[in-house]
């Protein structure tokens, strides 16, 4: 019997959906690679930092990253991660995103992912496993997309600066101080942000802080603790920023995602 969770089985399997289960310790890194199938990358527990050549995402357990076929990506683990992955044949479902994107994982989609891992590739495709896979193909296009994309630069100076901030999102240092570390003036870096990423440093950093805020809130931190960790002067200032960007106050945002 070939289990769906066997990573060696997915490239050759004729089925439209194949699942894989693998656990990683804190600090593990999956080096840049790509797949012939599209990939829904989900962590049942733990946090993942997923990056491509042009963007990055910090992914808590109620989200997943959709990666189209052939897109090179790297995955870093923050804490122990129980990774559960779905591999989809190209064209297996109508409405699948054509670009990398983060989606909300509903309670139904989560249980379908976990159920798919336990199925055998030898089972009758018209049986339980086939029904689970068929429902997955319907649920992924219905999943809400999350606008928390962190664009990544190509200029080496910006790569160093952005990499340092992604490693320590709550790093309290001025733009001028960060610029000096890269060997460029703050005016030069400000121009590079606009040219390379199409946004200001302040806007880019806010995307990083929003992603980190969601991760901290999901880990059980209070709004007051998150606001202090991320350098906001008060919980109300943090809440106003959060609501302006995500449409809900932090508590309501988490409650709506179970």
C-alpha positions in Angstrom: 0.0 0.0 0.0 1.3 3.4 -1.0 0.3 6.1 1.5 -0.7 9.5 0.2 1.7 11.0 2.8 4.7 9.4 1.1 6.7 12.3 -0.5 8.2 10.0 -3.2 4.8 9.1 -4.6 3.4 12.5 -5.6 5.3 13.2 -8.9 4.3 10.0 -10.5 0.8 9.6 -9.0 -1.9 9.8 -11.6 -4.4 11.3 -9.2 -5.2 15.1 -9.4 -4.4 15.6 -5.7 -1.7 13.9 -3.6 -0.9 14.7 0.0 2.3 14.7 2.0 3.0 14.8 5.7 6.4 15.8 7.2 7.5 17.2 10.5 10.4 19.6 10.9 12.3 20.9 14.0 12.7 24.6 14.8 15.1 26.4 12.4 14.9 23.9 9.6 15.2 25.3 6.1 14.1 23.7 2.8 16.4 25.2 0.2 15.1 26.8 -3.0 13.3 24.2 -5.2 10.2 23.8 -7.4 7.6 21.2 -8.2 5.9 20.1 -11.5 2.6 20.2 -9.6 1.0 23.2 -7.8 1.5 23.1 -4.1 -0.7 24.1 -1.2 1.7 24.5 1.7 0.1 24.3 5.2 1.4 23.9 8.7 -0.9 22.1 11.1 1.3 23.5 13.9 4.1 26.0 13.9 5.0 28.9 11.7 6.6 29.0 8.2 8.4 31.7 6.4 7.9 31.0 2.7 9.8 33.1 0.1 10.2 33.2 -3.6 12.5 35.4 -5.7 10.0 38.3 -5.5 7.9 37.9 -2.3 7.7 36.4 1.1 5.0 35.4 3.6 4.9 34.5 7.3 2.3 31.7 7.6 0.5 30.8 10.8 -1.6 27.6 11.2 -4.9 29.2 9.9 -3.3 30.1 6.6 -1.7 28.3 3.7 0.5 29.4 0.7 -0.5 28.4 -2.8 2.5 28.0 -5.0 1.9 27.4 -8.8 3.8 24.7 -10.7 7.4 25.5 -11.5 7.8 28.4 -9.0 11.1 28.2 -7.0 10.6 28.8 -3.3 12.3 28.3 0.1 10.7 27.4 3.4 12.0 28.2 6.9 10.5 26.9 10.1 9.9 29.0 13.2 9.3 26.5 16.0 8.5 22.8 15.4 6.4 22.6 12.2 3.9 19.8 11.2 3.8 20.5 7.5 0.9 19.0 5.5 1.1 19.6 1.8 -1.2 19.1 -1.1 0.1 18.6 -4.7 -2.3 19.4 -7.5 -1.9 18.5 -11.1 -2.0 21.6 -13.4 -5.5 22.3 -14.5 -7.1 20.0 -11.8 -9.4 22.7 -10.6 -11.1 25.8 -12.1 -10.4 29.0 -10.2 -7.0 28.0 -8.7 -4.8 31.2 -8.3 -2.3 31.7 -11.1 0.2 33.4 -8.8 1.6 32.7 -5.4 -0.9 33.8 -2.7 -1.8 33.2 0.9 -5.3 31.8 1.6 -7.4 31.3 4.7 -7.7 27.7 5.8 -11.3 27.1 7.0 -12.0 24.4 9.5 -13.4 22.3 6.7 -10.4 22.7 4.5 -8.1 21.9 7.4 -9.9 18.7 8.1 -9.8 17.8 4.4 -6.0 18.3 4.3 -5.5 16.2 7.4 -7.8 13.5 6.0 -6.1 13.5 2.6 -2.7 12.7 4.3 -4.2 9.5 5.8 -5.5 8.2 2.5 -3.8 5.5 0.4 -3.0 6.0 -3.3 -4.1 2.4 -3.8 -7.7 3.1 -2.6 -10.7 3.2 -4.9 -10.8 6.8 -6.4 -14.6 6.6 -6.1 -14.3 5.9 -2.4 -13.6 8.0 0.6 -10.3 9.3 -0.6 -11.6 10.3 -3.9 -14.4 12.2 -2.3 -12.0 14.0 0.0 -9.8 15.0 -3.0 -12.8 16.1 -5.0 -14.0 18.3 -2.2 -10.5 19.8 -1.8 -10.5 20.8 -5.5 -13.8 22.7 -4.8 -12.7 24.3 -1.5 -9.3 25.7 -2.5 -10.7 28.1 -5.1 -13.3 29.2 -2.5 -10.7 30.1 0.1 -10.3 33.8 0.9 -7.1 35.3 -0.2 -5.0 37.3 2.3 -3.5 40.6 1.2 -0.4 40.2 3.4 2.3 39.8 0.7 5.8 41.0 1.6 7.5 41.9 -1.7 11.2 41.1 -1.8 13.8 43.3 -3.6 16.6 42.3 -6.0 19.1 45.1 -5.2 21.8 43.5 -2.9 21.7 46.4 -0.5 17.9 46.1 -0.1 18.2 42.3 0.2 20.5 42.7 3.2 18.3 45.3 4.9 15.0 43.5 4.3 16.5 40.1 5.3 17.6 41.6 8.6 14.2 43.0 9.3 12.4 39.8 8.4 14.7 37.9 10.9 13.9 40.5 13.6 10.6 42.3 12.7 10.6 44.2 16.0 14.1 45.6 15.5 13.9 49.2 16.8 16.3 51.1 14.5 15.8 54.2 12.4 15.9 54.1 8.6 19.0 56.2 8.7 20.7 53.7 11.0 19.7 50.8 8.8 21.0 52.6 5.8 24.4 53.1 7.3 24.6 49.3 7.8 24.2 48.8 4.1 26.8 51.3 3.1 24.3 53.6 1.3 22.6 56.8 2.2 19.0 56.9 3.4 18.1 59.0 0.3 19.6 56.3 -2.0 17.8 53.5 -0.2 14.5 55.4 -0.3 14.8 55.8 -4.0 15.7 52.1 -4.4 12.6 51.0 -2.5 10.4 52.9 -4.9 12.3 51.7 -8.0 12.6 48.0 -6.9 9.4 47.5 -4.9 7.1 50.3 -5.9 6.5 51.4 -2.3 8.2 53.3 0.5 10.3 51.7 3.2 7.5 52.7 5.7 4.9 50.8 3.7 7.1 47.8 3.3 7.9 47.6 7.0 4.2 47.9 7.9 3.5 44.8 5.8 6.2 43.0 7.8 4.8 44.2 11.1 1.2 43.2 10.1 2.4 39.7 9.3 4.3 39.5 12.6 1.3 40.9 14.5 -1.0 38.1 13.2 1.6 35.5 14.1 2.0 36.9 17.7 -1.8 37.2 18.2 -2.3 33.6 17.0 0.3 32.5 19.5 -1.8 33.9 22.3 -0.2 37.3 22.9 -2.5 40.0 24.0 -3.1 43.2 22.0 -1.1 45.2 24.6 1.8 42.7 24.4 1.9 42.7 20.6 1.7 46.5 20.4 4.6 46.8 22.9 6.7 44.2 21.1 6.3 45.8 17.7 7.1 49.3 19.0 3.7 51.0 19.0 3.1 53.8 21.5 -0.2 52.3 22.7 -2.6 49.4 22.0 -5.0 51.8 20.5 -2.5 53.0 17.9 -1.7 49.4 17.0 -5.4 48.5 16.8 -6.1 51.5 14.5 -3.3 50.4 12.1 -4.5 46.8 12.2 -8.1 47.7 11.5 -7.1 50.1 8.7 -5.2 47.4 6.8 -7.2 44.3 7.6 -10.7 45.7 8.1 -11.1 44.4 11.6 -9.8 44.9 15.1 -7.2 42.2 16.1 -9.7 40.3 18.4 -12.4 40.3 15.7 -9.9 39.2 13.1 -8.8 36.2 15.1 -12.3 35.3 16.2 -13.5 35.2 12.5 -10.7 32.6 11.8 -11.6 30.3 14.7 
